């Protein structure tokens, strides 16, 4: 009998230990290639809302750094090497064998990259920078301080600025408030780029007009109201609603009240002719949803101004900002990018306009401690050729996002597409490429402009940040192949 009891005790202890281990792993992640599996699966489930053919609040705890990061970084740092400044400026420090190892690494990397940078397919101007994210040490640079048109890689800056301004848990609200007159209600836009009017919401959708209409109808009926006049307020954003490049199938007019990114069809990604007045069309869709729920809407929805401080009848929320950032980066979603840039402007006290975005983005990035000299942020999406950033700035921002002291910026990394697997990198550096699955990067494409910036784990286990910018490329296909070869070289060089 004592033997049986001992065996039982051992079995119970083992089961309890396994349960505790499983709970600990679940709480910590689990992690897969630098991203929690839960985050990865959630991101993978999202519909490819937005995207682009560039050439044609809650108070939840902040996300923590990867549990494995401190051990990995400590293990791969050369003996005797100093911690470095980690500021992305290349001012990392070290001594003895650490400096010698760094020099050897830099030499091998330069030998691998310089011939690839000379490829004529990469145009007439190039900017390149590779840094060790743990130390901030520059391992390679060529024209790294030259401000160039970044195309969609500017979304890295848009993401970092919005996360720094608002935090990863911030949610954007769309509300319905009582109007000034009797029997009037007002649909108030907060700038939620995930807002959808679809009855079967796309996977990962945030704000739902359908749910908002149901809650509004319930509140009205509880107050004995079954007929209303509907107004809509999109005054949160100011300035021109059209992007400076004009009407474009890659981006809807930028308003604070837009459902389904102004798409008139069932598409979730890619270029398509957009609504010319997304705010009005969203209000009309909301009116139809109210009617389906027994609330008569008299007349056409009309623009109106919600009273300051009005208590909402109902509200719907976007996903947390971290989710919007990841969706924007994975699928290069221009509509989300412009919305997040305006949220940054609002949080900074600047006008929610293209001009306000230019002021707020640069100021917020400078506050992070990165060098923004020569930069210009004419928009949030990168569709504007007036955008100017350097390869050095992009790598500095990626290093900031990898900094364990900056967990609020981590979605900048977890949202980057994975080479050969997800988003805009699904078909690039795939198959037997040494970068497949190891490289995460944001692509950028405009006519004559191609860029790639992201992170990669090198053969020694270090997380490196890189950025390659080009100009006057003669053909986007060969240019992309040239950039992919550069990124693969970073992944493969030791």
C-alpha positions in Angstrom: 0.0 0.0 0.0 2.8 2.6 0.8 4.3 1.8 -2.6 1.0 2.5 -4.3 0.6 5.7 -2.4 4.1 6.8 -3.3 3.4 6.0 -7.0 0.2 8.0 -6.8 2.0 10.9 -5.2 4.6 10.9 -8.0 2.0 10.7 -10.7 0.0 13.6 -9.2 3.1 15.6 -8.8 4.2 15.0 -12.4 0.8 16.0 -13.7 0.8 19.1 -11.6 4.2 20.0 -12.8 3.2 19.5 -16.4 0.2 21.7 -15.9 2.2 24.4 -14.3 4.8 24.2 -17.2 2.0 24.4 -19.8 0.4 27.4 -18.0 3.8 29.1 -17.9 4.5 28.5 -21.6 1.0 29.7 -22.5 1.5 32.9 -20.4 4.9 33.6 -21.9 3.9 32.9 -25.5 4.6 30.4 -26.9 7.0 32.0 -29.3 7.8 31.1 -32.9 10.4 33.0 -34.9 10.1 36.0 -32.6 6.3 36.2 -32.5 3.8 34.7 -30.1 2.0 31.9 -31.8 -1.3 33.4 -30.7 -0.3 36.7 -32.3 0.8 34.9 -35.4 -2.4 32.8 -35.7 -4.5 35.9 -35.0 -2.7 37.9 -37.7 -2.9 35.0 -40.1 -6.7 34.8 -39.6 -7.2 38.4 -40.6 -8.7 39.1 -44.0 -6.3 40.8 -46.3 -8.1 44.1 -45.9 -6.5 46.9 -47.7 -3.1 46.2 -49.3 -1.7 47.9 -52.3 -0.4 47.6 -55.7 2.1 50.4 -55.2 3.2 50.7 -58.7 -0.1 50.6 -60.4 -8.9 52.5 -24.6 -8.3 49.6 -22.5 -5.7 49.6 -19.8 -4.3 46.1 -20.4 -0.6 45.5 -19.6 1.9 46.3 -22.3 3.3 43.4 -24.3 6.5 42.1 -22.9 9.7 41.3 -24.8 10.3 37.7 -25.9 11.2 35.6 -22.9 14.1 34.0 -24.9 15.6 37.3 -26.0 17.9 38.2 -23.0 19.4 34.7 -23.0 20.0 34.6 -26.8 21.5 38.0 -27.0 23.7 37.4 -24.0 24.9 34.1 -25.4 25.9 35.4 -28.8 27.6 38.6 -27.7 31.4 38.1 -28.1 33.3 37.8 -24.9 34.6 41.1 -23.8 32.2 43.1 -25.9 30.5 46.0 -24.3 26.8 46.5 -24.3 26.8 49.2 -27.0 24.6 52.2 -27.0 21.8 50.5 -28.9 20.7 53.8 -30.3 20.8 52.7 -33.9 23.5 55.3 -34.7 26.4 52.9 -35.0 27.9 54.1 -31.8 28.1 50.7 -30.2 31.1 50.1 -28.0 33.3 47.2 -27.2 36.8 46.1 -26.6 39.2 43.3 -27.1 37.9 40.2 -28.9 34.5 41.8 -29.2 35.8 44.6 -31.4 37.8 42.0 -33.5 34.8 39.8 -34.0 32.7 42.8 -35.0 35.3 43.9 -37.5 35.4 40.4 -39.0 31.7 40.3 -39.2 31.6 43.6 -40.9 34.2 42.6 -43.4 32.4 39.4 -44.4 29.1 41.3 -44.7 30.7 44.0 -46.8 32.3 41.4 -49.1 28.9 39.8 -49.6 26.9 43.0 -50.1 29.0 45.3 -52.2 28.9 43.3 -55.4 25.1 42.8 -55.0 24.6 46.6 -54.5 26.4 47.2 -57.8 23.6 45.4 -59.7 22.3 47.9 -62.4 18.8 46.6 -61.7 18.9 48.6 -58.4 18.9 51.9 -60.3 21.2 54.9 -60.0 21.0 55.6 -56.3 21.1 53.2 -53.3 21.1 53.5 -49.6 22.0 50.6 -47.4 22.4 49.9 -43.7 22.8 46.8 -41.5 23.1 46.9 -37.7 23.2 44.5 -34.8 20.0 45.3 -32.9 21.6 44.1 -29.6 24.5 46.6 -29.6 23.4 49.2 -32.2 26.7 48.6 -34.0 26.7 49.3 -37.7 27.9 46.2 -39.6 27.6 47.7 -43.0 26.5 51.0 -44.6 26.5 52.7 -47.9 24.7 56.0 -48.3 22.9 55.2 -45.1 22.3 58.8 -44.2 21.0 59.9 -47.5 17.2 60.6 -47.4 15.5 58.9 -50.2 11.9 58.1 -51.3 11.0 55.0 -49.2 7.7 54.0 -50.8 5.8 51.7 -48.4 8.8 51.1 -46.1 7.8 54.5 -44.5 5.0 52.4 -42.9 7.7 51.3 -40.4 7.9 55.0 -39.3 4.1 55.3 -39.3 3.8 52.3 -37.1 6.5 53.3 -34.6 5.1 56.8 -34.3 1.6 55.7 -33.6 2.6 53.1 -31.1 4.8 55.6 -29.3 2.0 58.1 -29.3 -0.9 55.9 -28.2 0.4 52.6 -27.0 -0.4 49.1 -28.4 -3.6 48.7 -26.4 -5.4 51.9 -27.7 -8.7 51.3 -29.5 -10.5 53.7 -31.8 -14.2 54.3 -31.1 -17.1 54.9 -33.5 -20.1 56.2 -31.6 -23.8 57.2 -31.9 -24.9 60.2 -29.9 -28.1 62.1 -29.5 -28.4 65.0 -31.9 -29.3 68.6 -31.1 -32.9 68.3 -32.3 -35.6 66.0 -31.1 -35.5 62.6 -32.7 -32.0 63.1 -34.2 -29.0 60.8 -33.7 -25.5 61.3 -35.0 -23.1 58.7 -36.2 -19.6 60.0 -35.1 -16.5 58.7 -36.8 -13.3 58.3 -34.8 -11.1 57.2 -37.6 -11.4 53.4 -37.2 -9.9 51.9 -40.4 -11.2 48.5 -39.5 -14.9 49.6 -39.4 -17.1 47.2 -41.4 -20.7 47.2 -42.6 -20.6 43.6 -43.5 -23.1 41.4 -41.8 -20.6 38.5 -41.8 -17.6 40.5 -40.6 -14.2 39.6 -42.2 -11.9 37.7 -39.9 -10.1 40.0 -37.5 -12.5 42.9 -38.1 -12.8 45.4 -35.4 -15.5 48.0 -35.3 -18.8 46.7 -36.6 -21.6 48.9 -37.9 -23.9 45.9 -37.7 -23.3 45.6 -33.9 -23.5 49.3 -33.5 -26.8 49.5 -35.3 -28.2 46.7 -33.1 -27.1 48.4 -29.9 -28.4 51.8 -31.1 -31.8 50.3 -32.0 -32.0 48.6 -28.6 -31.3 51.9 -26.8 -33.8 53.9 -28.9 -36.6 51.3 -28.4 -35.9 51.3 -24.7 -36.5 55.1 -24.8 -39.7 54.6 -26.8 -38.2 55.9 -30.0 -38.8 54.1 -33.3 -38.2 56.9 -35.8 -35.1 59.1 -36.1 -33.3 61.6 -38.4 -29.7 60.5 -38.9 -26.7 62.8 -39.0 -23.1 61.9 -39.4 -20.0 63.6 -38.1 -16.6 63.1 -39.7 -15.1 66.4 -38.5 -12.3 64.7 -36.5 -10.1 64.8 -39.6 -9.3 68.1 -41.3 -7.8 69.3 -44.6 -8.1 67.6 -48.0 -9.6 64.1 -48.0 -7.9 63.2 -51.2 -4.2 62.1 -51.1 -1.9 64.5 -52.8 -1.5 62.0 -55.7 -5.2 62.3 -56.4 -7.8 59.6 -56.8 -6.1 56.3 -56.6 -7.4 52.7 -56.4 -4.9 51.9 -53.7 -6.4 54.3 -51.2 -9.9 55.7 -50.4 -10.5 59.4 -49.6 -9.2 59.8 -46.0 -12.1 60.5 -43.7 -12.8 59.8 -40.0 -15.9 57.7 -40.9 -15.2 55.0 -43.5 -16.5 51.5 -43.6 -14.7 48.7 -45.4 -12.1 51.1 -46.7 -14.6 52.6 -49.2 -14.6 49.4 -51.2 -17.9 49.0 -53.2 -17.4 45.3 -53.6 -16.5 42.3 -51.5 -12.8 42.7 -52.0 -10.5 42.9 -49.0 -7.2 43.7 -50.7 -5.6 45.0 -53.8 -6.5 48.1 -56.0 -10.2 48.8 -56.6 -12.1 51.9 -57.4 -13.2 53.4 -54.1 -16.2 55.4 -52.9 -15.9 59.1 -53.6 -17.7 60.0 -50.3 -17.0 57.2 -47.8 -18.6 59.2 -44.9 -21.9 59.6 -46.6 -21.9 56.0 -47.9 -21.1 54.7 -44.4 -24.0 56.7 -42.9 -26.3 55.3 -45.6 -25.2 51.8 -44.7 -25.9 52.5 -41.1 -29.4 53.8 -41.8 -30.2 50.6 -43.7 -29.0 48.6 -40.8 -31.2 50.6 -38.4 -34.3 50.1 -40.6 -33.7 46.3 -40.6 -33.9 46.5 -36.8 -37.2 48.3 -36.7 -36.0 51.9 -36.5 -37.3 54.2 -39.3 -34.8 56.7 -40.6 -36.5 59.8 -42.1 -34.8 61.4 -45.1 -31.2 61.1 -46.2 -28.4 61.1 -43.7 -26.9 64.6 -43.5 -23.7 66.0 -42.1 -24.0 67.3 -38.6 -21.8 68.2 -35.6 -22.1 66.1 -32.5 -22.3 68.0 -29.2 -19.1 68.1 -27.2 -19.3 65.8 -24.3 -22.5 64.1 -25.5 -23.0 60.7 -23.9 -23.0 58.0 -26.5 -26.1 55.8 -27.0 -23.8 53.0 -28.4 -20.2 52.5 -29.4 -18.0 50.0 -31.3 -14.3 49.6 -31.0 -11.4 48.8 -33.3 -8.9 46.1 -32.5 -6.1 47.2 -30.3 -3.6 49.4 -32.1 -1.0 46.6 -32.0 -3.4 44.5 -34.2 -4.0 47.4 -36.7 -0.2 48.0 -36.9 0.5 44.3 -37.7 -2.3 44.2 -40.3 -1.0 47.3 -41.9 2.6 46.0 -42.1 1.8 42.5 -43.2 -0.4 43.5 -46.1 0.9 47.0 -46.8 -2.5 48.5 -46.1 -2.5 52.1 -47.2 -5.9 53.0 -45.6 -4.8 51.8 -42.2 -1.5 53.6 -42.6 -3.2 57.0 -43.3 -5.6 56.4 -40.4 -2.8 55.6 -37.9 -0.8 58.6 -39.0 -3.8 60.8 -38.2 -4.2 59.2 -34.8 -0.6 60.1 -34.1 -1.3 63.7 -35.1 -4.4 63.8 -32.9 -2.5 62.4 -29.9 0.2 65.0 -30.5 -2.1 67.9 -30.6 -1.6 68.5 -34.3 -4.3 68.7 -37.0 -5.5 65.4 -38.3 -4.5 66.2 -41.8 -1.7 65.5 -44.2 0.1 68.6 -42.9 -0.5 67.6 -39.3 0.9 64.1 -40.0 4.1 65.6 -41.4 4.5 67.6 -38.1 3.6 64.9 -35.7 5.3 61.8 -37.1 8.8 63.4 -37.3 8.4 64.9 -33.8 7.3 61.6 -32.3 10.2 59.7 -33.9 12.7 62.3 -32.8 11.4 61.8 -29.2 12.3 58.1 -29.5 15.9 59.2 -29.8 16.5 58.4 -33.5 18.1 60.8 -36.0 15.4 62.2 -38.3 17.6 64.7 -40.1 16.6 65.1 -43.7 13.4 63.1 -43.2 10.0 64.2 -44.4 6.7 62.4 -43.7 4.3 63.7 -46.3 1.8 60.9 -45.6 1.5 57.7 -43.6 1.4 55.2 -46.5 4.4 56.0 -48.6 2.3 56.6 -51.8 3.7 60.2 -51.8 7.1 60.6 -53.5 7.7 63.6 -51.2 8.3 61.2 -48.3 12.0 61.1 -47.5 13.8 58.8 -45.0 17.2 57.2 -44.8 18.3 53.6 -44.5 19.9 54.5 -41.2 16.6 55.9 -39.8 14.7 52.7 -40.8 17.3 50.4 -39.1 17.3 52.6 -36.0 13.6 52.3 -35.7 13.7 48.5 -36.1 16.4 48.4 -33.4 14.2 50.4 -31.1 11.4 48.0 -31.7 13.7 45.1 -30.7 14.8 46.9 -27.5 13.5 45.0 -24.4 13.1 48.5 -22.9 10.6 49.4 -25.6 7.9 46.7 -25.5 5.3 49.1 -26.8 7.1 49.1 -30.2 7.2 45.3 -30.6 4.3 45.1 -33.1 6.6 46.9 -35.6 8.6 43.6 -35.7 5.8 41.1 -35.3 3.8 42.7 -38.1 6.5 42.4 -40.7 5.8 39.8 -43.4 7.8 36.6 -43.2 9.9 35.7 -46.2 8.3 32.9 -48.2 5.3 32.7 -45.9 3.1 35.7 -45.3 1.8 39.0 -46.7 3.8 40.9 -49.3 6.8 38.5 -48.8 4.8 35.3 -49.3 6.5 34.6 -52.7 9.8 36.4 -52.1 12.9 34.6 -50.7 10.8 31.5 -50.5 11.7 27.8 -51.0 15.3 27.0 -50.4 16.4 30.6 -49.9 18.6 31.0 -46.8 16.3 33.8 -45.8 13.0 31.9 -46.0 11.3 31.9 -42.6 14.2 33.9 -41.0 13.7 37.2 -42.7 10.9 39.6 -41.9 10.6 42.8 -43.9 8.5 45.6 -45.2 8.4 46.0 -48.9 8.2 49.3 -50.8 7.3 49.8 -54.5 6.6 52.9 -56.6 7.4 53.4 -60.2 11.2 53.6 -60.3 11.5 53.1 -56.5 12.0 49.8 -54.7 12.9 49.2 -51.1 13.1 46.5 -48.4 13.7 47.0 -44.7 13.3 44.5 -41.8 15.1 42.0 -39.6 16.9 38.7 -40.0 18.6 36.2 -37.7 22.1 35.6 -38.9 23.9 32.2 -38.6 25.3 33.2 -35.2 21.9 33.9 -33.8 22.1 37.7 -33.8 19.0 39.7 -34.8 20.1 42.1 -37.5 18.2 45.1 -38.8 18.7 46.1 -42.4 17.3 48.6 -44.9 17.9 48.9 -48.7 16.5 51.9 -50.6 16.9 52.4 -54.4 15.9 55.0 -56.9 15.4 55.1 -60.7 15.1 51.4 -61.0 14.4 50.5 -64.6 12.2 47.4 -63.9 10.5 46.5 -60.7 10.9 42.7 -61.2 14.7 42.6 -61.4 14.9 45.3 -58.7 12.9 43.1 -56.3 15.1 40.1 -57.0 18.2 42.3 -56.4 16.8 43.4 -53.0 15.9 39.8 -52.1 19.5 38.7 -52.8 20.8 41.5 -50.6 18.5 40.4 -47.8 19.5 36.8 -48.2 23.1 37.7 -48.1 22.5 39.4 -44.7 20.9 36.2 -43.5 23.7 34.0 -44.7 26.8 36.1 -44.0 28.5 35.6 -40.6 
